[in-house]
Amino acid sequence: MKILEFIRKILFWTVDFLKGGKIRKHYNDIQLINEDHSSSESKLRREKHLQNILDHAITTVPFYKKQKRSISLADFPVVDKAFVRESFEKFKSQDYLNKNNHKVTTSGSTGNPFHIFHDKNKRDRNTADTIYFSKNAGYDIGSRLYYLRLWDKQYGKSNLLSWVQNVSMHSVDKLKEKDISKLVYQLENGSSTKNILAYVSALHSICKYLDNKKAKPLNCKINSVIGIAEGMNDYVKNRIMKYFNVEMISRYSNSENGIIAQQNVGSNYFEINWASYIVEILDLNRDIPVKRGESGRIVITDLFNYSMPLIRYDTGDVGKLNFNLDHMDKPLVFTKIEGRKMDMFTNTNGEFISSHIIHHILQYNEIDQFQFIEEENKEYIIKLKVSEDFDYDNEIGLIKQYKEYFGDDAKIRIEYVNDIPLLLSGKRKLVINNAINRLSNKDLTKTMNESIQKAE
């Protein structure tokens, strides 16, 4: 099997070479910029990538044609998913209308579909980004990859392609006990070098299955485990180490752009993909930068999508940007990624609090799935799917614990369910804030800004 993995790797780079070596060139560019960020060559390349996409947008994209050539990035307007959707045709480059562009669709966490087009060069760049960051985590081309996501028409692979790429596809909408049992068997058998790329909620389900089976550490060699699409928590990270004997890392990416940042093994920081994106952290209420280390909106400029340039694109996520305290000579990193603005709670005083508090519920081992819902009038619902061994007397302590976060006057109700349904994206939404959804954008950003300023 090792020989076959090597052949797959050689075959991939040979095909790329015969097609002009485009992915290899992108890979070398990504490696140089991200690993030698302070060098003059790295700075020149980043400046060139940025200037090229800005010039292209101004001259060929209707929405940006009003911009002047001499302006800086900060003079471009901030746009978001809703705005691009409403002005969709204006964001298409006139030079790429008749070219072979690839449609990328995402349902996001709201279930409201959003799509853009990627040109061929952007797709090659994303491929090179994936190879680079996967290698940093321990994966190499040709190795066996167990990929757990929603395998819909957009992402599905033919049996031949999955064999050539050595990808084992597991759809998260088919992850019952028998499916997990089969996956565990596959991981423990065969001589391939194994790697896992998965939604965090899927990894959570696997860990819960192994807990319930009182399983021992698996007899398998896993090179890497990368969590995607959802925030990682200590429970999953610790259980992955216990059962798979490998440190799990988290990747921050989205469908419309690609890999924006990723943790390194041994670090909680997210190394940013400065080779392919410009990242800004802007105030929650105004389009101005926040101070270093403060929370704000994650806004990115995609340097390589010429088909539909996204310049200063508000991802909808909240994060913190700061120096890497372990390596001060390296570029800025994400010290925290909170997730989407709509996935945050307000306490009974109307102040925003982090959605990460939900993970304290994982101290109760007999809880298999959970979901937190904030309603109006200081009301909160915690939905639980529990195992037969669950002690229902824990309910009193659980409510008391979360009143410490929501407020003593919070009305918390526990509901026991048979399952927490998946979204159309295949992800399991752990937080639903109906109170936020009823706020206007102006009230929402004002409340968030006041809350974070008070906290910091």
Residue pairs with C-beta under 8 A, 6 or more apart in sequence:
1 190
1 191
1 192
2 191
2 193
4 142
5 142
5 143
5 144
5 166
5 192
5 193
6 142
7 142
8 141
8 142
8 164
8 165
8 166
9 140
9 141
9 142
11 164
12 141
12 142
13 24
13 141
16 22
16 23
16 24
17 24
22 121
22 124
23 124
23 127
23 128
23 131
24 128
26 124
26 125
26 127
26 128
26 129
27 128
27 131
27 132
29 45
29 128
29 275
30 128
30 129
30 132
30 273
30 275
30 276
31 132
32 39
32 41
32 42
32 45
32 275
33 42
33 45
33 46
33 274
33 275
34 132
34 271
34 273
34 274
34 275
36 42
37 274
37 330
37 331
38 329
38 331
45 275
46 274
46 275
49 275
49 303
49 304
50 73
50 278
50 301
50 303
52 303
53 301
53 302
53 303
53 304
53 306
53 309
53 311
54 67
54 73
54 76
54 311
55 69
56 93
56 95
56 306
56 309
57 64
57 67
57 93
57 309
57 311
58 64
58 65
58 67
58 68
58 69
59 65
60 93
60 94
60 95
60 96
61 90
61 91
61 92
61 93
61 94
61 308
61 309
62 89
62 90
62 91
62 92
62 94
63 87
63 90
63 91
64 76
64 309
64 311
67 75
67 76
68 75
73 278
73 301
73 311
73 312
76 311
76 312
77 287
77 312
78 282
78 287
78 299
78 312
78 313
78 314
79 310
79 311
79 312
79 313
79 314
80 313
80 314
80 316
81 108
81 114
81 256
81 314
81 316
84 91
84 114
84 116
84 310
84 313
85 114
91 116
91 308
91 309
91 310
92 117
92 307
92 308
93 306
93 307
93 308
93 309
95 306
96 117
96 119
96 306
96 307
96 308
99 119
99 120
99 307
100 120
101 117
101 118
101 119
101 120
101 307
102 117
102 118
102 119
102 120
102 123
103 115
103 116
103 117
103 154
104 115
104 116
104 117
104 118
104 154
104 255
104 256
105 113
105 114
105 115
105 154
105 255
106 113
106 114
106 115
106 254
106 255
106 256
106 425
107 113
107 114
107 423
107 424
107 425
108 114
108 316
108 425
109 340
109 342
109 343
109 423
109 425
109 427
109 429
110 342
111 423
111 424
114 256
116 256
116 305
116 307
116 308
116 310
117 307
117 308
118 126
118 305
118 307
118 308
119 305
119 306
119 307
121 304
121 306
122 302
122 304
122 305
122 306
122 307
125 258
125 276
125 304
126 258
126 259
129 258
129 259
129 273
129 275
129 276
130 258
130 259
131 141
133 251
133 259
133 262
133 273
134 140
134 195
134 197
134 224
134 226
136 262
136 264
136 271
137 195
137 224
137 226
137 249
137 262
137 265
138 195
138 223
138 224
138 246
138 265
139 145
139 195
139 197
139 223
139 224
139 226
140 193
142 166
143 166
143 192
143 193
143 194
143 195
143 223
144 166
144 168
144 190
144 192
144 193
144 194
144 195
145 165
145 166
145 167
145 168
145 195
145 196
145 197
146 168
146 170
146 183
146 186
146 187
146 194
146 195
146 196
146 197
146 198
147 167
147 168
147 169
147 170
147 197
147 198
148 170
148 171
148 172
148 175
148 196
148 197
148 198
148 199
148 202
148 203
149 155
149 171
149 172
149 197
149 198
149 199
149 202
149 228
149 229
149 426
150 171
150 172
150 173
150 422
150 425
150 426
150 427
151 157
151 169
151 170
151 171
152 426
156 169
157 165
157 167
157 169
162 168
162 169
166 192
168 186
170 179
170 183
170 202
171 426
172 198
172 199
172 201
172 202
172 422
172 426
172 427
173 422
173 426
175 202
175 205
175 206
177 209
180 205
180 206
180 209
181 209
183 206
184 206
184 209
184 210
184 218
187 194
187 218
187 220
187 222
188 218
188 219
188 220
193 221
193 223
194 220
194 221
194 222
194 223
195 222
195 223
195 224
195 225
195 226
196 203
196 222
196 224
196 225
196 226
196 244
197 226
197 228
198 225
198 226
198 227
198 228
199 227
199 228
199 229
199 230
199 426
199 427
200 227
200 228
200 229
200 230
200 231
200 232
200 233
200 236
200 250
201 229
201 230
201 427
201 428
201 430
203 225
203 227
203 236
203 240
203 248
204 233
204 235
204 236
205 368
205 369
207 235
207 236
207 239
207 240
207 243
208 368
210 218
210 239
210 243
211 239
211 365
212 368
212 387
215 243
217 242
217 243
217 244
217 245
218 243
218 244
220 244
222 244
222 245
222 246
223 246
224 246
224 249
225 240
225 244
225 246
225 247
225 248
225 249
226 248
226 249
226 250
226 251
226 262
227 236
227 248
227 249
227 250
227 251
228 250
228 251
228 253
229 425
229 427
230 427
230 428
230 430
231 250
231 337
231 339
231 355
231 356
232 248
232 250
233 356
233 359
233 362
234 359
234 362
235 359
235 362
236 248
237 247
237 248
240 246
240 247
240 248
241 247
241 248
247 265
247 266
249 262
249 263
249 264
249 265
250 262
250 263
250 270
251 259
251 261
251 262
251 263
252 259
252 260
252 261
252 262
252 270
252 334
252 337
253 259
253 260
254 260
254 315
256 310
256 313
257 277
257 300
257 302
257 305
257 310
257 313
257 315
258 273
258 276
258 302
259 273
259 276
260 272
260 273
260 277
260 279
260 298
260 300
260 315
261 270
261 271
261 272
261 273
261 279
261 333
261 334
261 337
262 270
262 271
262 273
263 269
263 270
263 271
264 271
267 326
268 335
269 324
269 326
269 333
269 334
269 335
270 333
270 334
270 335
270 337
271 333
272 279
272 331
272 332
272 333
272 334
274 331
276 302
276 303
276 304
277 300
277 301
277 302
277 303
278 300
278 301
278 303
279 298
279 299
279 300
279 321
279 332
280 289
280 298
280 299
280 300
280 301
280 312
281 289
281 290
281 294
281 295
281 296
281 297
281 298
281 299
281 319
281 320
281 321
282 288
282 289
282 290
282 296
282 297
282 299
282 314
283 289
283 290
283 296
283 297
283 449
284 295
284 296
284 297
284 318
284 341
284 445
284 448
284 449
284 452
285 445
285 446
285 448
285 449
289 296
290 296
292 321
292 322
292 323
292 332
293 320
293 321
293 322
293 335
294 320
294 452
294 456
295 318
295 319
295 320
295 336
295 338
295 452
295 456
296 318
296 319
296 320
297 314
297 315
297 316
297 317
297 318
297 341
298 314
298 315
298 317
298 318
298 319
298 337
299 312
299 313
299 314
299 315
300 310
300 312
300 313
300 315
301 310
301 311
301 312
301 313
302 309
302 310
302 311
302 313
316 340
316 341
316 342
317 337
317 338
317 339
317 340
317 341
318 337
318 338
318 339
318 340
318 341
318 344
319 334
319 336
319 337
319 338
320 334
320 335
320 336
321 332
321 333
321 334
321 335
322 332
322 333
322 335
323 332
323 333
324 330
324 331
324 332
324 333
338 344
338 354
338 355
338 356
339 355
341 436
341 444
341 448
342 433
342 436
342 437
343 355
343 430
343 431
343 433
344 352
344 353
344 354
344 355
344 431
344 433
344 436
344 448
345 352
345 353
345 354
345 355
345 357
345 372
345 374
345 405
345 406
345 431
345 433
346 352
346 353
346 374
346 433
346 435
346 436
346 447
346 451
347 353
347 405
347 406
347 407
347 410
348 378
348 406
348 407
348 408
348 409
348 410
349 407
350 447
351 447
351 450
351 451
351 454
351 455
352 447
352 448
352 451
352 452
353 405
353 406
353 451
355 372
355 430
355 431
357 402
357 405
358 370
358 372
358 430
358 431
360 401
360 402
361 367
361 370
361 382
361 398
364 390
364 394
364 398
366 386
366 387
366 389
366 390
366 391
367 384
367 385
367 386
367 387
367 390
368 385
368 386
368 387
369 384
369 385
369 419
369 420
369 428
370 382
370 383
370 384
370 385
370 420
370 430
371 382
371 383
371 420
371 428
371 429
371 430
371 431
371 432
372 380
372 381
372 382
372 383
372 430
372 431
372 432
373 380
373 381
373 382
373 383
373 431
373 432
373 433
373 434
374 380
374 431
374 432
374 433
374 434
374 435
374 436
375 381
375 434
375 435
376 434
376 435
376 438
377 411
378 406
378 407
378 409
378 410
378 411
379 410
379 411
379 413
380 402
380 406
380 410
380 411
380 412
380 413
381 412
381 413
381 414
381 415
382 398
382 402
382 412
382 413
382 414
382 415
383 415
383 416
383 417
383 420
384 414
384 415
384 416
384 417
385 416
385 417
385 418
385 419
385 420
386 416
395 414
398 414
399 412
399 414
402 410
402 412
403 410
403 412
406 412
420 428
421 428
422 428
423 429
436 444
439 447
